[in-house]
Amino acid sequence: MKIFHGTKGDFKEFDITGLGAECGNMGITAGYYFTTSIDEACSYAEIKYDNDNLNGQVFELNIDDNDKSKFIELKYDENRKIVPVDSTKNKITKKDIVNILEKMPDIKDRVLDFMDIDVKKLNNKNVLKQCLSDIAENYIDIFEENYLNGLNYLGNDFASPYSGNNALDIFNKAFQDVTGYLGVKMEFYQGINHYVFFDNNEVNKRINHIYTAGDINELIKDLDWQNISRQELDKLMVEKIARQEKESCEHSQQFKI
């Protein structure tokens, strides 16, 4: 399966300097966002189909079946409200939260934001762990009610992108390491899904192609994009991409020694 990321930026790999750069809030701890709609990705890149002065670029990633099983799955109804999911899925424990928080920089200072305790006592690992366990208790109910809210609240409280020390990047990678999830999959009512990766390294190793604005212009050149739906446009563009890849592969085979 192919997913896409549109950007006005000029870069070839994802790194933490861009983490949350396009987010006006801390949605899903400001991860790396992708969509199953290449048309939607083009809109984020501000690539206009009727404009000769094109800009932006679109990243194409490949996700295989093994990848799909490692995403926290969230579903939304036609009003973009989250649909309750099986509580046995996407389970997170108090121990998981403690293990995540232990990896955070300046965690002792953050503990002092939550409770009144002599900072010297936090030098004792057992005391620190018990404090983190007490703090984690506050988040369990939030995760069980709405996993997305739990993830955001925990990230906001312990990994604000403004706190320095690459705290947000550390938090995202710690969450992945402890839970085993690569990120979040958001399934929307009209069939367009969003994928959010926690770790830029997981993104970079899946990059299949980077389309410039000129490339996109070639893809839609022969399409009557004004009179077809987004779903039809996506289907036609993806089919055209597949044909180009097949032709490129066949051409390479002709010259294989």
Phi and psi in degrees as a GROMACS rama.xvg file:
@    title "Ramachandran Plot"
@    xaxis  label "Phi"
@    yaxis  label "Psi"
@TYPE xy
-105.477  139.065  LYS-2
-130.455  160.216  ILE-3
-135.374  149.396  PHE-4
-131.777  118.387  HIS-5
-98.0609  139.835  GLY-6
-148.504  149.189  THR-7
-85.301  -10.3892  LYS-8
-75.84  163.602  GLY-9
-117.297  90.7861  ASP-10
-149.187  163.232  PHE-11
-113.323  -16.8615  LYS-12
-136.799  155.61  GLU-13
-89.9971  137.07  PHE-14
-143.168  173.328  ASP-15
-69.4283  -16.3693  ILE-16
-66.816  -23.4931  THR-17
-98.025  2.53264  GLY-18
-65.8774  116.036  LEU-19
80.6325  7.30008  GLY-20
-62.5255  -30.97  ALA-21
-98.8569  2.71176  GLU-22
-96.1386  128.283  CYS-23
-82.3507  -8.98023  GLY-24
-142.095  -169.779  ASN-25
-100.428  33.2956  MET-26
-52.166  124.295  GLY-27
48.8457  48.4883  ILE-28
49.6511  31.424  THR-29
53.7124  54.1858  ALA-30
-80.224  -165.487  GLY-31
-99.1291  113.319  TYR-32
-93.5032  139.831  TYR-33
-139.069  157.512  PHE-34
-131.866  152.706  THR-35
-79.1179  -5.88521  THR-36
-102.875  114.328  SER-37
-68.466  -30.4235  ILE-38
-64.2306  -42.7375  ASP-39
-64.2443  -40.9348  GLU-40
-60.3023  -39.1834  ALA-41
-62.4519  -35.8944  CYS-42
-67.1629  -36.4944  SER-43
-68.0726  -30.8217  TYR-44
-81.7936  -4.35563  ALA-45
58.0847  37.1359  GLU-46
-86.4842  116.907  ILE-47
-101.604  127.675  LYS-48
-70.9576  -17.9396  TYR-49
-110.072  23.0169  ASP-50
-126.243  124.315  ASN-51
-74.1631  -21.8577  ASP-52
-88.4965  72.2589  ASN-53
-81.1349  151.929  LEU-54
-146.877  -177.021  ASN-55
79.7775  174.385  GLY-56
-152.6  159.73  GLN-57
-127.805  125.178  VAL-58
-88.5107  137.098  PHE-59
-111.8  126.727  GLU-60
-116.315  151.868  LEU-61
-104.445  133.175  ASN-62
-121.312  125.98  ILE-63
-98.2936  178.724  ASP-64
-62.7997  -33.8518  ASP-65
-66.0671  -37.7544  ASN-66
-62.4143  -44.1637  ASP-67
-57.7066  -32.7882  LYS-68
-75.6854  -6.90203  SER-69
-107.24  17.9033  LYS-70
-110.018  139.333  PHE-71
-68.3923  121.179  ILE-72
-96.5707  123.388  GLU-73
-124.404  136.237  LEU-74
-116.678  148.108  LYS-75
-126.989  147.706  TYR-76
-88.7053  -172.702  ASP-77
-65.2905  -17.1153  GLU-78
-96.6764  11.4129  ASN-79
60.5936  30.19  ARG-80
-99.3825  142.042  LYS-81
-67.8525  137.869  ILE-82
-92.2213  128.619  VAL-83
-55.4656  138.672  PRO-84
-114.739  169.013  VAL-85
-57.1194  122.303  ASP-86
-65.2732  -16.8589  SER-87
-79.2044  -14.9222  THR-88
-91.701  159.708  LYS-89
52.2451  36.4584  ASN-90
-74.2845  136.751  LYS-91
-128.637  140.446  ILE-92
-105.967  166.607  THR-93
-61.9078  -37.2357  LYS-94
-62.4174  -40.0087  LYS-95
-59.5842  -46.3964  ASP-96
-62.3701  -42.4285  ILE-97
-60.2961  -44.959  VAL-98
-63.4149  -34.4696  ASN-99
-68.4302  -47.7465  ILE-100
-66.3046  -31.423  LEU-101
-61.6387  -24.1259  GLU-102
-85.9523  -7.74456  LYS-103
-78.4462  143.484  MET-104
-70.6057  150.565  PRO-105
55.8961  33.8491  ASP-106
-65.0142  -30.9146  ILE-107
-64.9166  -40.7487  LYS-108
-64.1913  -36.5468  ASP-109
-69.8459  -34.8561  ARG-110
-60.0737  -38.9649  VAL-111
-65.5344  -20.3924  LEU-112
-72.7197  -21.3754  ASP-113
-102.809  -25.3954  PHE-114
-149.144  156.346  MET-115
-92.4529  105.6  ASP-116
-150.114  148.178  ILE-117
-64.1206  121.798  ASP-118
-58.0372  -29.7879  VAL-119
-64.3263  -31.1977  LYS-120
-66.089  -25.8737  LYS-121
-71.9321  -9.92166  LEU-122
-71.0901  -18.0498  ASN-123
-81.7796  119.046  ASN-124
-58.7944  -38.0144  LYS-125
-67.4711  -38.4064  ASN-126
-66.1704  -44.7408  VAL-127
-60.8606  -44.6597  LEU-128
-62.7076  -39.6311  LYS-129
-66.0722  -39.1652  GLN-130
-62.9895  -43.0422  CYS-131
-65.4117  -36.3123  LEU-132
-63.9115  -40.7674  SER-133
-64.4648  -40.4909  ASP-134
-66.8229  -42.4421  ILE-135
-59.7315  -30.8785  ALA-136
-57.4143  -30.2386  GLU-137
-70.2291  -17.9447  ASN-138
-102.838  -17.2399  TYR-139
-58.1486  -48.184  ILE-140
-63.2508  -34.7068  ASP-141
-65.8302  -44.6684  ILE-142
-61.1256  -41.3883  PHE-143
-69.6703  -33.0112  GLU-144
-77.1736  -42.8166  GLU-145
-155.794  102.668  ASN-146
-56.9127  -38.4738  TYR-147
-62.3878  -43.8836  LEU-148
-63.2715  -41.3571  ASN-149
-59.5069  -44.5724  GLY-150
-63.6723  -43.6624  LEU-151
-67.603  -44.5143  ASN-152
-62.2535  -44.0504  TYR-153
-63.3959  -43.2942  LEU-154
-65.3139  -41.6182  GLY-155
-63.2663  -41.8902  ASN-156
-74.3162  -28.4467  ASP-157
-121.029  -4.60356  PHE-158
-144.553  41.7029  ALA-159
-55.5365  133.713  SER-160
-64.5399  -11.9948  PRO-161
-94.3836  0.928622  TYR-162
-87.9248  -5.2976  SER-163
77.4357  -171.58  GLY-164
59.0232  22.2535  ASN-165
52.9147  33.7127  ASN-166
-58.2742  -39.2809  ALA-167
-66.2977  -44.0474  LEU-168
-63.507  -41.5941  ASP-169
-63.8487  -41.8618  ILE-170
-62.1913  -48.1536  PHE-171
-59.7416  -44.2076  ASN-172
-70.231  -35.5295  LYS-173
-65.8986  -40.6522  ALA-174
-61.6618  -42.0021  PHE-175
-64.9267  -46.3063  GLN-176
-62.2004  -42.4946  ASP-177
-76.0278  -42.6824  VAL-178
-90.8265  -22.3913  THR-179
85.6585  1.21786  GLY-180
-87.1068  138.342  TYR-181
-77.9242  -25.9795  LEU-182
169.464  -149.774  GLY-183
-124.642  137.742  VAL-184
-111.129  124.473  LYS-185
-109.936  114.111  MET-186
-98.6082  117.072  GLU-187
-99.1965  159.334  PHE-188
-57.6521  -38.8501  TYR-189
-87.746  7.49044  GLN-190
97.3891  -3.04255  GLY-191
-93.5726  124.315  ILE-192
-108.809  149.593  ASN-193
-113.399  140.722  HIS-194
-118.864  135.17  TYR-195
-123.76  117.05  VAL-196
-89.4734  144.292  PHE-197
-82.4224  -33.6372  PHE-198
-119.348  126.253  ASP-199
-62.8027  -29.9243  ASN-200
-64.8629  -36.0067  ASN-201
-67.2322  -31.3058  GLU-202
-70.6469  -51.3094  VAL-203
-60.6269  -35.8  ASN-204
-76.1495  -7.23902  LYS-205
-107.23  0.144491  ARG-206
-65.4657  124.458  ILE-207
-101.559  -35.9058  ASN-208
-162.353  152.829  HIS-209
-120.784  117.665  ILE-210
-94.9896  126.178  TYR-211
-79.4265  170.652  THR-212
-59.3448  -36.8864  ALA-213
-62.9919  -39.9615  GLY-214
-60.6137  -44.4674  ASP-215
-62.6708  -39.5887  ILE-216
-59.7929  -38.6085  ASN-217
-67.1457  -37.1658  GLU-218
-64.4821  -35.0909  LEU-219
-105.279  4.07523  ILE-220
-55.7318  -40.9064  LYS-221
-97.4818  8.959  ASP-222
-102.257  139.096  LEU-223
-84.6102  69.3657  ASP-224
-64.7768  -22.1997  TRP-225
-72.5809  -22.8273  GLN-226
-114.986  16.9922  ASN-227
-126.846  158.421  ILE-228
-75.1334  164.515  SER-229
-59.1921  -40.7553  ARG-230
-63.7038  -40.8885  GLN-231
-68.3054  -39.8004  GLU-232
-63.2403  -44.4612  LEU-233
-58.6142  -46.2036  ASP-234
-60.8486  -45.1456  LYS-235
-66.8901  -39.8212  LEU-236
-67.409  -43.0699  MET-237
-64.6601  -38.8286  VAL-238
-63.1125  -39.3052  GLU-239
-67.8526  -39.6764  LYS-240
-59.3382  -45.7556  ILE-241
-61.5049  -40.6466  ALA-242
-64.9545  -41.7812  ARG-243
-63.0339  -41.0224  GLN-244
-65.4104  -40.2919  GLU-245
-64.8679  -44.7161  LYS-246
-63.5539  -38.9974  GLU-247
-64.3898  -40.977  SER-248
-65.8993  -43.8201  CYS-249
-63.9337  -38.4255  GLU-250
-64.0518  -40.9324  HIS-251
-64.6098  -37.8103  SER-252
-64.2598  -32.324  GLN-253
-62.1491  -29.638  GLN-254
-107.313  12.3472  PHE-255
-74.7556  132.709  LYS-256
